[in-house]
Amino acid sequence: MTDNEITAEDISSTVFTRTFSRECATPEALIASLDANLITALRELMPIGMLTLQTPITNSKRVFGNTKRIHLERAVVEVPATERIAFLLHDVESYDHSRIGNMLGITEEESQQAVCQARILIRELVSQML
């Protein structure tokens, strides 16, 4: 999410410190607290909540076979913050769109749009790297 290991470690430490400084009654409350603290920590670093991409579908070069991890990582960090976190939460962490929308303060439809736009941009960026 940050493209910087030190920043990512700082965010992790902050999230876990904030979450575990209070007692959570149930596992669901713990998960909700982790989610909320993660978004709060990320909002301290970058703007999250506004969708910015309006990527048109183009006839870019098709990507066949295995894509190198570095190409995918480079492409993901180029995606604007809200779309990037929605993409990572949905496609990597398997969160549903209603949960993502609640976390980011956007609608379920905007979450779907953010993930779709992120996928299009990532596909375009990866095809340019090959």
C-alpha positions in Angstrom: 0.0 0.0 0.0 2.8 2.4 0.8 5.7 1.2 -1.4 8.0 1.7 1.6 8.8 -1.1 4.0 9.6 1.2 6.9 6.4 3.1 6.5 4.5 -0.1 6.3 6.1 -1.4 9.5 5.2 1.9 11.2 1.6 1.6 10.1 1.5 -2.0 11.3 2.9 -1.0 14.7 0.5 1.9 15.0 -2.6 -0.2 14.1 -1.7 -3.1 16.5 -0.8 -0.7 19.3 -4.1 1.2 18.9 -6.1 -2.0 18.6 -4.6 -4.0 21.4 -4.4 -1.0 23.9 -8.2 -1.6 24.5 -9.9 -4.8 25.2 -12.3 -6.2 22.6 -15.2 -8.2 23.9 -15.6 -10.5 20.8 -13.5 -11.6 17.9 -15.8 -9.6 15.6 -15.1 -6.4 17.7 -11.4 -7.1 17.4 -11.6 -7.4 13.6 -13.7 -4.2 13.3 -11.2 -2.4 15.5 -8.3 -3.6 13.4 -10.1 -2.4 10.2 -10.9 1.0 11.6 -7.4 1.6 13.0 -5.9 0.6 9.7 -8.0 3.1 7.7 -7.3 5.8 10.3 -3.6 5.2 10.0 -3.7 5.2 6.2 -5.8 8.4 6.2 -3.0 10.1 8.2 -0.7 9.4 5.3 -2.8 9.7 2.2 -6.3 10.9 1.1 -8.8 8.0 1.2 -12.4 8.3 0.4 -12.6 10.1 -2.9 -12.6 8.1 -6.2 -10.4 9.7 -8.7 -10.0 7.2 -11.6 -12.1 7.4 -14.8 -10.0 5.0 -16.8 -11.5 4.1 -20.2 -11.3 0.6 -21.4 -8.7 0.5 -24.2 -7.3 -2.1 -26.5 -4.0 -2.4 -24.7 -1.6 -5.2 -25.3 -3.0 -8.3 -23.8 -0.9 -9.8 -21.0 -0.5 -13.6 -21.4 1.3 -16.0 -19.2 2.9 -15.2 -15.9 3.4 -11.6 -14.9 6.4 -10.9 -12.8 5.6 -9.9 -9.3 7.7 -6.7 -9.5 5.6 -5.5 -12.5 2.4 -6.1 -10.6 3.7 -4.4 -7.4 4.9 -1.4 -9.5 1.5 -1.1 -11.1 -0.4 -1.4 -7.9 1.5 1.5 -6.2 0.6 3.7 -9.2 -3.1 3.4 -8.5 -4.7 6.3 -6.5 -5.1 5.6 -2.8 -8.8 4.9 -2.6 -8.9 2.7 -5.6 -5.7 0.9 -4.4 -7.0 0.1 -0.9 -10.4 -1.0 -2.4 -8.6 -3.3 -4.9 -6.3 -4.8 -2.2 -9.1 -5.3 0.3 -11.3 -7.0 -2.4 -9.0 -8.9 -4.6 -6.2 -9.7 -2.1 -8.0 -9.9 1.3 -11.4 -11.0 -0.1 -13.5 -8.4 1.7 -16.9 -7.8 0.2 -17.9 -4.5 -1.3 -20.3 -3.5 1.5 -17.6 -4.0 4.1 -15.1 -2.0 2.0 -17.7 0.7 1.5 -18.3 1.0 5.2 -14.6 1.1 6.0 -13.8 3.8 3.4 -16.9 5.8 3.8 -18.1 5.2 0.2 -21.1 3.3 -1.2 -21.0 -0.4 -2.2 -21.4 0.7 -5.8 -18.4 3.1 -5.5 -16.4 0.2 -4.0 -17.2 -1.9 -7.1 -16.3 1.0 -9.4 -13.0 1.6 -7.5 -12.0 -2.1 -7.8 -12.9 -2.2 -11.5 -11.1 1.0 -12.3 -8.0 -0.2 -10.4 -8.0 -3.5 -12.3 -8.2 -1.6 -15.6 -5.3 0.7 -14.7 -3.2 -2.1 -13.3 -3.7 -4.1 -16.5 -2.7 -1.0 -18.6 0.4 -0.4 -16.5 1.6 -4.0 -16.5 1.1 -4.2 -20.3 3.3 -1.1 -20.7 6.1 -2.7 -18.6 6.3 -5.8 -20.8 
